[in-house]
Amino acid sequence: MTVLENIKGDLRSLKDDRVALFSMSRVNGIGPVTFRRIVSRFGEKPAGKIDSPEALGRAIKMQSSAIEGLKNALSIQGIASAEKDLLRMKKAGIEVVMLGDDHYPPLLAEKRESPPVLYVRGNLEDMRSTETVAIVGTRNPRQESRKSARELARAAGEMGISVVSGMAKGIDAEAHIGALDCGGRTSAVLAGGPDRPFPPENNKLFSLILQNGYVVSGQPPGTRTTKDLLARRNRIIAGICKGVIVIQAPLNSGSMYAVRAALSWGTIVGAIWPGKNVPGFEGNQYLISSGKAIALNPDGNPKEILEQVIEKGRFNRL
């Protein structure tokens, strides 16, 4: 007997059954788009009216392998396993925030490809902020780029704007430190699980971020960082914020994944303009010369630069 059959006749909606939704989110073949279809189609209907996982799967045209996974996820054993994992994470200080929850980042929730589940440590209230800017760039920046990242993040903190980045060494770390220096809010999006600071040398920074913001991942605890997950991480960074600022990026920089996601969603992108043909800034130069990003003066007033990006970000959402 499945959990849906167990509660047949109950007036609870599938949307309110968090354990069932969490269990479904872990099925191979149920990605962000399929998960949204499930919630959209059945979220306002009594769960008891859903005859079976098979009927649910067929209704939204899931593949047979995914339907089989759905059956297992909604079985008594599957629900018990999901509930056990939720309790275990809660005890470890990891919150599970699901699409539709009050604390799910509102800008990310607007994106069709937003992760069904986020795993979070730190201040959940900070996740509701829409006054957020992403500061991204290479792991091997020039000294002046480190300074730009830190100064912009410090200015953001002073303006009450939260700074999001990926906690990598280089520009990411400088952005987090700049926000922390002035008592500002900052958040780190990790590629691996929220219990795995990456890179390990940023353990101290990880702890400081937890005290002054939050750490979030689209992957459950214990997940190791991989190249593929780094790309997904960068999409979450772009989805959380109102604007993306590229400090320094070669064309093949991982931060360009965040830029591509931002552009696909109509999120404003700004890039530091270093001048023509400056090594290490090929990504910046491409974005600006192609009209994909607004040019930002590295010697400009940091607060004016942020206002330029944030205000354009507000306009883009009207």
HELIX and SHEET records of a PDB file:
HELIX    1   1 VAL A    3  ASN A    6  1                                   4    
HELIX    2   2 LEU A   14  ASP A   16  5                                   3    
HELIX    3   3 ARG A   18  SER A   25  1                                   8    
HELIX    4   4 PRO A   32  PHE A   42  1                                  11    
HELIX    5   5 ALA A   47  LYS A   49  5                                   3    
HELIX    6   6 PRO A   53  ALA A   59  1                                   7    
HELIX    7   7 SER A   64  ALA A   73  1                                  10    
HELIX    8   8 ILE A   76  LYS A   91  1                                  16    
HELIX    9   9 PRO A  106  ALA A  109  1                                   4    
HELIX   10  10 LEU A  124  ARG A  128  5                                   5    
HELIX   11  11 GLN A  143  GLU A  158  1                                  16    
HELIX   12  12 ILE A  171  ASP A  181  1                                  11    
HELIX   13  13 PRO A  200  ASN A  202  5                                   3    
HELIX   14  14 ASN A  203  GLN A  211  1                                   9    
HELIX   15  15 LYS A  227  ILE A  240  1                                  14    
HELIX   16  16 SER A  255  TRP A  265  1                                  11    
HELIX   17  17 GLU A  282  SER A  289  1                                   8    
HELIX   18  18 PRO A  302  ASN A  316  1                                  15    
SHEET    1   A 9 GLU A  95  MET A  98  0                                        
SHEET    2   A 9 VAL A 117  GLY A 122 -1                                        
SHEET    3   A 9 GLY A 213  SER A 217 -1                                        
SHEET    4   A 9 THR A 186  LEU A 190  1                                        
SHEET    5   A 9 SER A 162  SER A 165  1                                        
SHEET    6   A 9 THR A 132  VAL A 136  1                                        
SHEET    7   A 9 GLY A 243  VAL A 246  1                                        
SHEET    8   A 9 ILE A 268  ILE A 272  1                                        
SHEET    9   A 9 ILE A 294  LEU A 296  1                                        
END                                                                             
